Amino acid sequence: MLNFASQDTSKQLLSGEGWRIGLRSDVDLYKGLVGTDSWAIELTEREFKDFCKLASQLAETMQIMAAELSDCEKICCTLETEDISLEVNGFPHAFTLHLQLLTERSFEGFWDAAAVPLLITAIANLVG
């Protein structure tokens, strides 16, 4: 995990191969940022909190499902709020994450299975 946080504690950006997530407390509207190496979107504080909460819940669900599924079974789970929808798809130990904004900004983003565990860890470190 790489931390590109400036000395200004109001700005944090964590990133690694295939993922990035950031939080700024010094701006009014778009306080969060999520993305990959090739795309990013700024999120409102509410959207960012929803993203972090749902991503963590889905990762926990996938861990729980590991005991229920055989090694070759895949699963797809979706959680949503008024503003966003998150979906995980794959094996409990290796799954993708799909983001869809349900607001007037209409956006979709995707993290591959290699990036998701590090992104989930970064969420815990950022908002923990």
C-alpha positions as a LaTeX table, in Angstrom:
\begin{tabular}{lrrr}
\hline
Residue & $x$ (\AA) & $y$ (\AA) & $z$ (\AA) \\
\hline
Met1 & 0.00 & 0.00 & 0.00 \\
Leu2 & 1.28 & 3.45 & $-0.86$ \\
Asn3 & 0.30 & 6.55 & 1.05 \\
Phe4 & 0.54 & 9.80 & $-0.88$ \\
Ala5 & $-0.94$ & 11.89 & 1.92 \\
Ser6 & 0.44 & 15.39 & 2.04 \\
Gln7 & 1.64 & 16.98 & 5.24 \\
Asp8 & $-1.77$ & 18.64 & 5.30 \\
Thr9 & $-3.84$ & 16.23 & 7.41 \\
Ser10 & $-7.02$ & 17.35 & 5.63 \\
Lys11 & $-5.93$ & 15.42 & 2.51 \\
Gln12 & $-5.24$ & 11.69 & 2.26 \\
Leu13 & $-4.75$ & 9.55 & $-0.83$ \\
Leu14 & $-3.98$ & 5.86 & $-0.58$ \\
Ser15 & $-3.18$ & 3.88 & $-3.71$ \\
Gly16 & $-1.67$ & 0.72 & $-5.05$ \\
Glu17 & $-1.70$ & $-1.32$ & $-8.22$ \\
Gly18 & $-5.23$ & $-1.18$ & $-9.62$ \\
Trp19 & $-6.85$ & 0.95 & $-6.90$ \\
Arg20 & $-6.87$ & 4.33 & $-5.19$ \\
Ile21 & $-8.99$ & 5.98 & $-2.53$ \\
Gly22 & $-8.81$ & 9.41 & $-1.01$ \\
Leu23 & $-10.49$ & 11.71 & 1.45 \\
Arg24 & $-10.37$ & 15.50 & 1.79 \\
Ser25 & $-11.93$ & 17.35 & 4.67 \\
Asp26 & $-10.97$ & 20.79 & 3.36 \\
Val27 & $-13.53$ & 20.91 & 0.52 \\
Asp28 & $-17.27$ & 21.43 & 0.60 \\
Leu29 & $-18.83$ & 19.06 & $-1.93$ \\
Tyr30 & $-16.68$ & 16.23 & $-3.24$ \\
Lys31 & $-14.73$ & 14.98 & $-0.22$ \\
Gly32 & $-14.01$ & 11.42 & $-1.41$ \\
Leu33 & $-12.24$ & 9.88 & $-4.37$ \\
Val34 & $-12.24$ & 6.27 & $-5.57$ \\
Gly35 & $-10.72$ & 4.78 & $-8.67$ \\
Thr36 & $-8.08$ & 2.65 & $-10.34$ \\
Asp37 & $-4.97$ & 3.41 & $-12.38$ \\
Ser38 & $-7.11$ & 4.40 & $-15.37$ \\
Trp39 & $-10.17$ & 6.14 & $-13.88$ \\
Ala40 & $-11.35$ & 7.98 & $-10.78$ \\
Ile41 & $-14.46$ & 9.74 & $-9.55$ \\
Glu42 & $-14.97$ & 12.22 & $-6.77$ \\
Leu43 & $-17.77$ & 11.39 & $-4.35$ \\
Thr44 & $-19.81$ & 13.47 & $-1.97$ \\
Glu45 & $-19.27$ & 12.77 & 1.72 \\
Arg46 & $-22.49$ & 10.74 & 1.83 \\
Glu47 & $-21.59$ & 8.73 & $-1.29$ \\
Phe48 & $-18.09$ & 8.10 & 0.08 \\
Lys49 & $-19.38$ & 6.91 & 3.46 \\
Asp50 & $-21.87$ & 4.62 & 1.69 \\
Phe51 & $-19.11$ & 3.25 & $-0.54$ \\
Cys52 & $-16.84$ & 2.46 & 2.41 \\
Lys53 & $-19.62$ & 0.93 & 4.49 \\
Leu54 & $-21.01$ & $-1.24$ & 1.69 \\
Ala55 & $-17.59$ & $-2.38$ & 0.45 \\
Ser56 & $-16.67$ & $-3.46$ & 3.98 \\
Gln57 & $-20.00$ & $-5.26$ & 4.46 \\
Leu58 & $-19.64$ & $-7.09$ & 1.15 \\
Ala59 & $-16.08$ & $-8.17$ & 1.95 \\
Glu60 & $-17.29$ & $-9.51$ & 5.30 \\
Thr61 & $-20.16$ & $-11.33$ & 3.57 \\
Met62 & $-17.72$ & $-12.98$ & 1.18 \\
Gln63 & $-15.61$ & $-14.20$ & 4.13 \\
Ile64 & $-18.70$ & $-15.67$ & 5.78 \\
Met65 & $-19.78$ & $-17.35$ & 2.54 \\
Ala66 & $-16.42$ & $-19.13$ & 2.24 \\
Ala67 & $-17.65$ & $-21.68$ & 4.79 \\
Glu68 & $-20.87$ & $-22.24$ & 2.87 \\
Leu69 & $-19.53$ & $-22.72$ & $-0.67$ \\
Ser70 & $-17.39$ & $-25.38$ & $-2.29$ \\
Asp71 & $-14.02$ & $-24.34$ & $-3.73$ \\
Cys72 & $-15.42$ & $-24.09$ & $-7.26$ \\
Glu73 & $-18.59$ & $-22.11$ & $-6.46$ \\
Lys74 & $-18.81$ & $-18.42$ & $-7.28$ \\
Ile75 & $-21.20$ & $-15.95$ & $-5.70$ \\
Cys76 & $-22.59$ & $-12.53$ & $-6.56$ \\
Cys77 & $-23.83$ & $-10.16$ & $-3.85$ \\
Thr78 & $-25.20$ & $-6.63$ & $-4.19$ \\
Leu79 & $-25.84$ & $-3.93$ & $-1.63$ \\
Glu80 & $-27.18$ & $-0.49$ & $-2.35$ \\
Thr81 & $-28.19$ & 2.77 & $-0.78$ \\
Glu82 & $-30.15$ & 5.64 & $-2.25$ \\
Asp83 & $-26.93$ & 6.91 & $-3.89$ \\
Ile84 & $-24.80$ & 3.90 & $-4.83$ \\
Ser85 & $-24.87$ & 0.22 & $-5.66$ \\
Leu86 & $-21.92$ & $-2.09$ & $-5.02$ \\
Glu87 & $-21.65$ & $-5.64$ & $-6.29$ \\
Val88 & $-19.06$ & $-8.32$ & $-5.61$ \\
Asn89 & $-18.71$ & $-11.27$ & $-7.96$ \\
Gly90 & $-16.43$ & $-14.29$ & $-7.79$ \\
Phe91 & $-15.00$ & $-16.66$ & $-5.25$ \\
Pro92 & $-14.98$ & $-15.78$ & $-1.54$ \\
His93 & $-11.17$ & $-15.50$ & $-1.69$ \\
Ala94 & $-11.01$ & $-13.62$ & $-5.04$ \\
Phe95 & $-13.80$ & $-11.34$ & $-6.18$ \\
Thr96 & $-14.34$ & $-8.24$ & $-8.27$ \\
Leu97 & $-16.09$ & $-5.06$ & $-7.12$ \\
His98 & $-18.46$ & $-3.05$ & $-9.27$ \\
Leu99 & $-19.62$ & 0.47 & $-8.33$ \\
Gln100 & $-22.64$ & 2.19 & $-9.78$ \\
Leu101 & $-23.72$ & 5.70 & $-8.82$ \\
Leu102 & $-27.49$ & 5.98 & $-8.69$ \\
Thr103 & $-27.53$ & 9.77 & $-8.68$ \\
Glu104 & $-27.95$ & 12.22 & $-11.53$ \\
Arg105 & $-24.21$ & 11.84 & $-12.26$ \\
Ser106 & $-24.66$ & 8.21 & $-13.45$ \\
Phe107 & $-21.30$ & 6.47 & $-13.23$ \\
Glu108 & $-19.94$ & 2.92 & $-13.19$ \\
Gly109 & $-16.53$ & 1.68 & $-12.09$ \\
Phe110 & $-14.86$ & $-1.69$ & $-11.60$ \\
Trp111 & $-11.96$ & $-3.14$ & $-9.57$ \\
Asp112 & $-10.43$ & $-6.49$ & $-10.49$ \\
Ala113 & $-9.99$ & $-9.30$ & $-7.98$ \\
Ala114 & $-6.29$ & $-8.57$ & $-7.42$ \\
Ala115 & $-7.00$ & $-4.99$ & $-6.32$ \\
Val116 & $-10.04$ & $-5.56$ & $-4.10$ \\
Pro117 & $-8.34$ & $-6.94$ & $-0.94$ \\
Leu118 & $-5.93$ & $-4.00$ & $-0.86$ \\
Leu119 & $-8.75$ & $-1.54$ & $-1.47$ \\
Ile120 & $-10.74$ & $-3.06$ & 1.42 \\
Thr121 & $-7.69$ & $-2.77$ & 3.69 \\
Ala122 & $-7.19$ & 0.85 & 2.61 \\
Ile123 & $-10.83$ & 1.62 & 3.44 \\
Ala124 & $-10.31$ & 0.26 & 6.96 \\
Asn125 & $-7.14$ & 2.34 & 7.38 \\
Leu126 & $-8.70$ & 5.50 & 5.97 \\
Val127 & $-12.00$ & 5.52 & 7.83 \\
Gly128 & $-11.16$ & 3.07 & 10.61 \\
\hline
\end{tabular}
